[in-house]
Amino acid sequence: MIKKILIANRGEIAVRIIRACRELGIETVAVYSETDAEALHTQLADSAICIGPASATESYLNMERIISATIISGADAIHPGFGFLSENSKFAKLCYDCNITFIGPSYEVIENLGNKSNAKTTMKNAGVPVIEGSKDPIIDIEEGRKIAGEIGYPVIIKAVLGGGGKGMRIANSAAEFNGAFSNAKKESKMAFSDDRMYIEKYIENPRHIEFQILADKYGNVVHLGERECSIQRNHQKLLEEAPSSAISSSLRNKMGEVAVNGAKAAKYENAGTIEFLLDEDGSFYFMEMNTRIQVEHPVTEEVTGIDLIKEQIRIAEGDKMNLKQEDIVITGHAIECRINAEDPEENFRPSPGEIKEYHMPGGNGIRIDSAIYQGIKISPYYDSMIAKIIVHGKDRKEAIRKMDSALGELVINGIKTNTHFQHEIVNHKNFKDGNFTIKFIDEM
């Protein structure tokens, strides 16, 4: 049994994990940078340890300091949350070597699935549909041009170790290829210290659909249905919902079965997400597998009644899942809006500063996942997301109305946020009609 968990993260996900641990009777340890000394997660945890300056590379991304904090605190497990070190196989290996339980899959699985080329091969061998693309990682631009020409334009260029839309560019023609490839390589080198690229055929008007997976060490794997993640800007998700209005029950069963088979082939354990692109003709293709909890996990929790953080911890403790596929029922509809400290009128420029006034919405079926409070200072050093509003209704129409009401009630003064932009999205006719693709924001 896990007795004490160190949370190697910050913000709302750290708060979310602390609350789940409280309900399980598990002690928590927060880590924080100097600029996060007054952060909510440091106040809610049973204890907190400063791990360095504001820069993430010297604090939240510093493996040695996090491991040292774990040992000093007496924690026997680490929950990495999302972002930062959550999909870093070297960090997971370091936990293993130090006899610390890493709440996630094994470092071997993270390494395999984090490499897009290896992940694609694993999924293809399991019968999962994949998009035509390069077989091996590419560094040389001329080799990339040759492969892109063979595949046929448009193509998408992705960082082998990428994620969150970083290290990703689209080339619509040979004339655009060199610039797109060079920029993707530079961004990948900065974000992941790796400039190997992968090239695949670009599906022009797809929907972004992902399936939530839970798997234990005894070979039991289930899916918890899909999430629609097509509302995104620059490959960054803004709004997610479950279930998808584009997925029929028969297609859900088919995609879910494929996702489970893919997870089994990868020898996956813990919570994970298999992401697909859904074409206009109903064809779907494997995109990537995220080996961690997702930002958008609450919408799945709302429609299934299953606490994914608790399930992660139980699986990490070695428990056998008591969930069977036939037991998982999707009830109603859930929507999540990410509230970011940024100014949509200034090309979504980050808006750090002090929150002078804060009022969160409430009511039946409205959930707020956040780590902000009146007087807290939003730092320029980290991701701009400061809160998530999640609503649950009996159907999609009711969920949209609840989200419209919740966004109208939210008050955050002192900084700029994207609240009004989210309000525009949920009131857009195409969104209400479920008539959209990943190009929705560009076409608003």
N, C-alpha and C positions, 0 to 999 in steps of 0.2 A: 504493500500500500504506500502511495505517495503521501508524505506528511507535510512537506513544505515545498512550494513552487516559487522559483524566481522568474519574474516576467521580464524577458529581454526585449522590452518595447516601451512605448509611451502612449499618451493620448487616450482616445476612447476605447481602443482595443485592450489596453492595459486595464482600464477600469472595468471593461466587460469581463475580462478573465478573473479579476479580483472578486467580482460579485458571484461568479460561478463557483469559485473556490470556497467562498464563505458558505454557500449552500451545501457544499460537500464536506465542510468541516476541515478544510485544508488551509494551513497558514500560507501567507504570501509575502514575498519580498519584492519591492519595487527598486528599479535602478533609474537613475536620472542624471542628466547633464547639469552643469552649473546653472544654465538658463532655465531649467525646469524645476528648480528647487521648490517652487510654490505650486507645482502642477498637481492636479486633483489625484492622479494615481499615486503620487508619493504620500498623500494624506490618507488615502483609503487603505493602503496596504498595511500589514502588521509591522513591517519595518521597511526602511528605504536606505539605499546606499548610493552616494555620488560616484560616478564612474568617469568623470572627465569634463572638459570644456564643452562649449555649445556645439562645436563642429561634430557632426555625426561620426566622422572617421576616427575621432579621438574619444568617442563615448559609445553611442549605441551600435556602432560597427566595429568596436574594438573587442575582439574575441577574448583576448587574454584578460582584460579587465572584467568582462562579464563572467568568465569562468572563475576568476579570483573572488569576485563578489559572491558567487554561488557557494564556493568552498567556505569563505569567511562566515557567511550567514547560516551555514548548516543546511541549506536547501538541498534536496535530493533529486530535484527535477527542474527543467527549464521549459517554459512555454514561450516560443519565439513570436507569437502573434502573426502579423503579416508585414511584409516589407522588411527592411533592415537585414537581419541574418536568417530569416525564416526559411529561405530556400538555398542556403549556403551549405553545400555538402561538407566543406572543410570544418565548419562550425559544428555540424552534427557529428562528425567524426571525432572532433575534440571532446565533445560531451561524452561520447562513447568511451574514449580512451581514459577519461577522468571518472568513469563510473557514475555519470550523471544521466538520468533519464531525459532524453530529448522527446518532447511531446510532439511527435510527427513521425514520418516514415524514416527508414534507415538511411544512413548517409549514402549507401550504394544506390538505393532507389532514387534519392534526390539527384545524385550525380548523373544517373542514366536518363531520367526524365527532364532534367534541366538542360541537357544537350538536345537541341531540337532535332538534330539528325538521328541520334540514337532513339529518341522518343518516337519519332515517325516510323522507324524500322520496327520497334517493339509493337506499336499499334497495328502496323500493316500486317505483321506476322500473326496478329490476333484476329484478323479479319475486319479491322476497323477501317472505314473508308478514309483515304488520305489524299491530299492535293498533290498533283504532280510538281516535283521540285528537285533541287540538287540533292544528290545522295550524301555527299561529304561536305564538311565546312570549307568555305572559300575565303582566301585572303587576297589573292591577286585579282586586280580589277579586270584584266583581259580575260582571265578564265571565267569570271563572272559574266562578262558581256557575251561570251560564247554560249554559256549555259542559258542565259536569258533569251538569246536568239533561238535556241533549240526549243525552249519551253513555249515561247511566243508571248508577246506583250499584250496587256500590262503584266508586270511582275511585282511582287512585294519582296523587299530585301529586309531580312531580320537578323538581329544579333543572335548567335548561337546560344549565348547565355542570357538573352534578353528577357524582359518582362515589363508590364505596366506601360507598354507603348514606346519604351526607350530603345534606341538603336533600330528603328524601323522606318523605312521609306518606301514609297511607291514610285516606280518608273513606268510611265505610260508608253514610252518609246525608247529606241536606242539612243536618241539625242539626249534624253533625260537620265540615262543610266549612270554615266560617270559621276555626275553631281550627287545623285541619290545614294550611290554606293559609298562614295567618299564621306558624305555627311553621316550616314548610318554607322560607318566604321569609327569615325571620330567620337560620336555620341556613345557608342558601345564601349570604346576604350576608356572613356571618362567614367561611365556608370558601372561597368563590370570588370574593368582591367583586362578586357579580352576583345579583340577586334575581328574575330572570325565571324563570317557571315553565312547566311543560308538564303537561298533564293527559291521562290515557289510561284506558281501561277496565281495571279490575283483574281479573286472572285469579286466582281464589280458591285453587285447590289445584294449582298447577303444580310442575314440577320445573325446576331451573335448569341448563340445559345450554349449554356453550360449546364452540366449535370453534376449534382453534389453526390459524392461517394463517401461511404463509410466502410472500412474494412478492418477486421481484427487479425491477430496472428494465427488464427486457426483456419484461415482460408475463407471465412464468411465475408461476403461482399454484398452490399445493397446500394441502391441509388435512391435518393430522396426527391426525385423529380427534377425539373429543369428551372433555370432562371433565364429571363430575357435580359440581355445586357447590350442591346443595340444602340441605346441613347448614350453616345459618347462623343467627346471632342478631342481631336488629336490622339486617338486611341486610348483616351482616359475616360473611364465610365463615369457618367453623371447620375443616371437614374437606372434602377434595376427593378424587375418585378418577377413574381412567381404566382401562377404558372405563366407560360407565354401564350399570347392570343393566337400565335401562328402554329401551335402544336396541338394536333388532335390526340385523342387517347391512344389510338393505334400507333401513331408516330412516336409518342412518348414511350410506349412499351418497346418499340424497335430501337430507338436511340438509347434508352435506358439499358437494354440488354447488351448493346454494343459497348456502352461505357463500362458496364460491369465486367465484360469479357476483357476489355483493355486493362482495367485495374488488376484483374487476376493475372494477366500475362506479365504485367510489370511487377508482380509479387508485392502489391501495394498494401500498406498498413497505416491506419489512422484515417483522418478526414482529408479529402482531396477533391479536386474539381477537374473534370474533363471538359474542355471547351471545344465547341464545334462552330463551323460556319454553315448556315442553312441557306441553300440557294433558292431562287424563286420557284424552281420546278420541284421543290421538296427533297432534293438531294442534300446530303449533309456530309461534311468532311472534318476530320480531326484537325485541330489547330495546335493545341498544347495541353499539357496537364500541369495544374498548379498544385504543388506539394505542400499545401498549407491551408489554414482557414482563410476564407475570402472576406473582403470588406463587406460584400453584399450577403453574407450568410444569414442575417436576420430575416430576410424575406422567406427563406426556406424554413426557418424555425417557426415563423408565424403560420404558414400553411400546413405544417406537419405536426407541430406541437413538440418537436424534438430539440433539445438543447444540445447544439453541436459542440460547444466547448466542454460540457460535461462528458459527452461521448468521447471526445478526444482524450480526456484525462483517464477515463475508465479503460479505454483501449490501451493507453500507455502503461497502465497498471497491470496489463495482462489479462483483463477480464474478457470473457467470451460475450460477444454481442447477443443481446436477447431480442434484437430486431430481425424480423423476417420480411422479405419483400412484400408478401401479401398483407402484412400488418401496417404498411405505410400508406396512408390515405391523404390525398391533397384536399384540403377544405378551404373554400373561399379564395380570396385573392389578396396578395400583399404587394406593396410598392415601397421602395426606398429612394429617398432623395439625399444626395450628398451635399451638405452645406459647406462651402469652401470660403476661406478668407481671401477673396479675390474680387476684382472689379471688372464685370463684364463690359462696361462702357469704355474701359481702357485696355481692351484686348486681353481681359482676364488677368491683368497684372496682380501679383500677390499683394495683399493688404494687411501687413502685420500691424500690431498696435494693441492698445488696451481696450478691453470691452467695458464700456461705460454703463451700458444698460442691457439686461438680458431677461427675456421672458420666454419660457418654453411653452409650446402648445400642449393641450391635454385633451382627455375625452376617451370614450370607449374605442378600443382598437387603435390607439395612437401610442407609439413607443419612441423614445428619444435615446439614442446611444451617443453620448457626448462626454467630454472631459473639461468643458468650459464652465465658467461661472463669472458673475459680475466682478470686475476688478482684475481678472487674469490678463496677462499680457501674451498676445499671440506672437510667437517667435518667427523671424524670417528664415530660420535655419532648417525647418522641416516642412513636410508636406502641408499643403494649405487646407486640407480637410479638417474641420473643427467639430462637426456634428453630423449625425445621420437621423433623418426623420423617417420612421417606418410606420406604415398604416396597414391595417387588415380589415377587409370588408367581406360581406357575403359573396360578392362578385366583383368583377373589374370595375364596373360602373360606380359602385358604391365606394370602392377603394380610391378611385380618382377624385371623387367628391370629398372624401375625408382628407386626402392629401392637399387638395385645393384649400380646404378650410384650415388645415394645420399650418401651411405655408403663410396664409394670411394672418395667422395669429402669432407667428414667430417674431420676436423683436430682438435684434442684435444691433446695438449702436456703439459707435466708437471706431469701428472698422467697416470696410465695404465687404459685402458678401454676395453670393450668387443667388440669393433667395428669390429675387424677382425674376431672374432668368429661369429658375426651376418652375416658377409659377406660370411663365409663358409656355413652357414645355407641356405641363399637365393640362393646360387649357387649349392647346393646339388641336385643331380638328383631326389632323392625321394621327396624332397620338391617341386621341379619344377613340378613333375608329380602328386603331391597331394597324394602321396602314403606314408602315415605316421600315427603313433598313438602317444600316450603320451610317448612312449618309444623311440621316434626319436633320442633324444640327446644321450641316452645310446647306441644306435646302429649306431651312425655316424662313 
